[in-house]
Amino acid sequence: MAERLMTYETQFFGFSPQTCVLRVSSGIQDSLLDVMLVVERVIFKKLKEMPENSITPSQIRFCTENFLQLMKERFDMIFERVEQGILQRIFYIPENVLLPEDKAQEQYPYTEEECQELQAEIAQLEHSYRCEMMAKQALQVELEEQKLTELKLEQRIHWFNNLDNTWKNNAVSNVPESLIFVRELTQKVPVILQKIQEKYKNELKHERAASENEQEEKETSKILMILGQGAGNPDPHSHHNLRGSNTAFLM
């Protein structure tokens, strides 16, 4: 096998010439082995048909292996020269030949230091590009927020315009004075509510007291009726006196 890596040829052909030659050699040897196995079976079949045959299959296999080893040694000697011819005359690109994709390198040659500087510059440009993309995304988010804020302001302006038109339609001449009046009125609302609540509480107390008195009178009347029926006294004056005494007793 050739010692040179032949990377330029690999770039042009798309495969390594050494690998191609190795696969050809392996294919020929595999084919030779298959042929020898077929020949071995034919020899064994022919010898089996012959009378008084003393050759065993193991002897045939031994002879086949020796012959195959001899053929392999001869093949390696011959294929080495074939390999050199293939690698030097078929899969070979002369030193003075330049591939089309490398024409730019011929026009613009650069050293290893320049290549490293170029790679560093490319890395810096990639970093700057990523920063620009992040800044762009941040600006897009801010722009969306500004659009939302603008929409809210437009809604406020529209609301104020409708309010202004309402005031004009209702003959409100001085808007600031009207706002001051509304503010003073809203400040008075808690005081008015407190007075209403106190008044409601007083009325509620009176209603509860009246309800309790009425309930007591109903209970007293029931008791007097029960007592009157139990005594069997038809005299209304005595009933009246009894009611008075019961009332005094309840009081």
C-alpha positions in Angstrom: 0.0 0.0 0.0 1.1 3.5 -0.7 2.5 5.6 2.2 1.1 8.9 0.9 -2.4 9.7 2.2 -3.6 11.1 -1.1 -6.0 13.6 0.5 -6.2 15.7 -2.6 -7.3 12.7 -4.7 -9.8 11.8 -2.0 -11.2 15.4 -2.2 -11.6 15.1 -6.0 -12.9 11.5 -6.3 -15.0 11.5 -3.2 -13.3 8.3 -1.8 -9.9 7.2 -0.8 -7.8 5.5 -3.5 -6.1 3.2 -1.0 -9.5 2.1 0.3 -10.7 1.4 -3.3 -7.6 -0.7 -4.1 -8.0 -2.6 -0.8 -11.6 -3.5 -1.6 -10.6 -4.7 -5.1 -7.9 -6.9 -3.6 -10.3 -8.3 -1.0 -12.9 -9.0 -3.7 -10.4 -10.9 -5.8 -9.2 -13.0 -2.9 -12.8 -13.8 -1.9 -13.6 -14.8 -5.4 -10.5 -17.0 -5.5 -11.6 -18.7 -2.3 -15.0 -19.4 -3.6 -13.6 -20.9 -6.8 -11.2 -23.1 -4.9 -14.2 -24.4 -2.8 -16.0 -25.3 -6.0 -12.9 -27.0 -7.5 -12.5 -29.0 -4.3 -16.1 -30.3 -4.5 -15.7 -31.2 -8.2 -12.4 -33.1 -7.4 -14.0 -35.0 -4.5 -17.0 -35.9 -6.7 -14.7 -37.2 -9.5 -12.5 -39.1 -7.2 -15.5 -40.7 -5.6 -16.6 -42.1 -8.9 -13.2 -43.7 -9.6 -12.8 -47.3 -8.3 -10.2 -48.2 -5.8 -9.9 -44.6 -4.6 -7.9 -44.2 -1.4 -7.8 -40.3 -1.2 -9.8 -38.9 1.7 -11.6 -35.5 1.9 -9.1 -34.3 4.5 -6.3 -34.9 2.0 -8.2 -33.0 -0.6 -8.8 -30.1 1.8 -5.1 -30.1 2.8 -4.0 -29.9 -0.9 -6.6 -27.2 -1.5 -5.4 -25.0 1.3 -1.7 -25.4 0.2 -2.7 -24.4 -3.3 -4.8 -21.5 -2.1 -1.8 -20.2 0.1 0.5 -20.4 -2.9 -2.0 -18.6 -5.1 -2.4 -15.9 -2.4 1.4 -15.3 -2.2 1.6 -15.0 -5.9 -1.4 -12.8 -6.0 0.1 -10.4 -3.4 3.3 -10.1 -5.3 1.5 -9.4 -8.6 -1.1 -7.1 -7.0 1.5 -5.0 -5.3 2.8 -3.9 -8.7 -0.8 -3.5 -9.9 -1.6 -1.3 -6.9 1.4 1.0 -7.6 0.3 1.4 -11.2 -3.3 2.2 -10.1 -2.4 4.7 -7.5 0.3 6.4 -9.6 -1.4 6.4 -13.0 -5.2 6.2 -12.4 -6.0 7.7 -9.0 -3.4 10.4 -9.1 -3.5 14.2 -9.4 -0.2 15.8 -10.4 1.3 18.4 -8.2 0.8 21.2 -10.8 -2.9 20.6 -11.1 -5.3 22.6 -9.0 -8.9 21.7 -8.4 -11.6 24.3 -9.4 -12.7 24.8 -5.8 -9.2 25.8 -4.9 -8.8 28.5 -7.6 -9.6 31.2 -5.1 -6.6 30.0 -2.9 -4.3 30.5 -5.9 -5.6 34.0 -6.6 -5.7 35.0 -2.9 -3.0 33.0 -1.1 -2.6 33.4 2.6 -0.4 32.1 5.4 -1.3 30.1 8.5 -1.2 33.3 10.6 -3.6 35.0 8.3 -5.9 32.0 8.4 -5.9 32.1 12.2 -6.6 35.9 12.1 -9.4 35.3 9.6 -11.0 32.6 11.9 -10.8 34.9 14.9 -12.5 37.7 12.9 -15.2 35.2 11.8 -15.8 34.2 15.4 -16.0 37.9 16.4 -18.5 38.6 13.6 -20.6 35.6 14.7 -20.6 36.9 18.3 -21.6 40.4 17.0 -24.3 38.9 14.9 -25.8 37.0 17.9 -25.7 40.2 19.9 -27.5 42.1 17.1 -30.1 39.4 17.0 -30.7 39.6 20.7 -30.9 43.4 20.5 -33.4 43.1 17.7 -35.6 40.7 19.7 -35.5 43.1 22.6 -36.4 46.0 20.4 -39.3 44.0 18.9 -40.6 43.3 22.4 -40.3 47.0 23.3 -42.1 48.0 20.1 -45.0 45.7 20.9 -45.2 47.3 24.4 -45.2 50.7 22.8 -48.0 49.7 20.4 -50.0 48.4 23.4 -49.4 51.7 25.3 -50.4 53.7 22.2 -53.6 51.7 21.9 -54.5 52.4 25.5 -53.8 56.1 25.1 -56.0 56.2 22.0 -58.8 54.5 24.1 -58.3 57.2 26.8 -58.5 60.0 24.3 -61.6 58.5 22.7 -63.2 58.3 26.2 -62.3 61.9 27.0 -63.7 63.0 23.6 -67.0 61.2 24.3 -67.1 62.8 27.8 -66.5 66.2 26.3 -69.3 65.7 23.8 -71.6 64.5 26.6 -70.9 67.7 28.6 -71.5 69.8 25.6 -74.7 68.1 24.8 -75.9 68.6 28.4 -75.0 72.3 28.3 -72.0 72.0 30.7 -70.2 75.3 30.1 -67.3 75.1 32.6 -65.8 71.6 32.8 -63.3 72.3 35.6 -66.0 73.8 37.8 -68.2 70.8 37.1 -65.3 68.4 38.1 -64.8 70.4 41.3 -68.5 70.1 42.1 -68.5 66.4 41.4 -65.4 65.9 43.6 -67.0 67.9 46.5 -70.2 65.9 46.0 -68.3 62.6 46.2 -66.6 63.8 49.4 -70.0 64.4 50.9 -71.4 61.0 49.9 -69.8 59.1 52.9 -71.3 61.6 55.4 -74.7 61.3 53.8 -74.5 57.5 53.8 -73.5 57.6 57.5 -76.5 59.8 58.4 -78.8 57.5 56.4 -77.4 54.5 58.2 -77.9 56.1 61.7 -81.5 57.1 60.8 -82.1 53.5 59.5 -80.7 52.1 62.8 -83.0 54.4 64.9 -86.1 53.4 62.9 -85.1 49.8 63.1 -84.9 50.1 66.9 -88.4 51.8 67.1 -89.9 49.0 64.9 -88.3 46.3 67.1 -89.7 48.0 70.3 -93.1 48.3 68.8 -93.1 44.7 67.6 -92.1 43.6 71.1 -94.9 45.6 72.8 -97.4 44.2 70.3 -96.2 40.7 71.0 -96.5 41.2 74.8 -100.0 42.5 74.4 -101.0 39.5 72.4 -99.5 37.1 75.0 -101.3 39.0 77.8 -104.7 38.8 76.0 -104.2 35.1 75.5 -103.5 34.6 79.2 -106.5 36.7 80.3 -108.8 34.7 78.0 -107.5 31.5 79.5 -108.0 32.7 83.0 -111.5 34.0 82.3 -112.6 30.7 80.8 -111.2 28.8 83.8 -112.9 31.0 86.4 -116.3 30.9 84.6 -117.0 34.6 85.6 -119.3 36.3 83.0 -119.0 39.7 84.7 -117.1 42.0 82.4 -116.2 44.3 85.3 -114.6 41.4 87.1 -112.9 40.4 83.9 -111.6 43.9 83.5 -110.3 43.9 87.0 -108.6 40.6 86.5 -107.0 41.8 83.4 -105.8 44.8 85.2 -104.3 42.7 88.0 -102.7 40.4 85.5 -101.3 43.3 83.6 -99.9 44.7 86.8 -98.5 41.3 87.7 -96.8 41.0 84.2 -95.4 44.5 84.6 
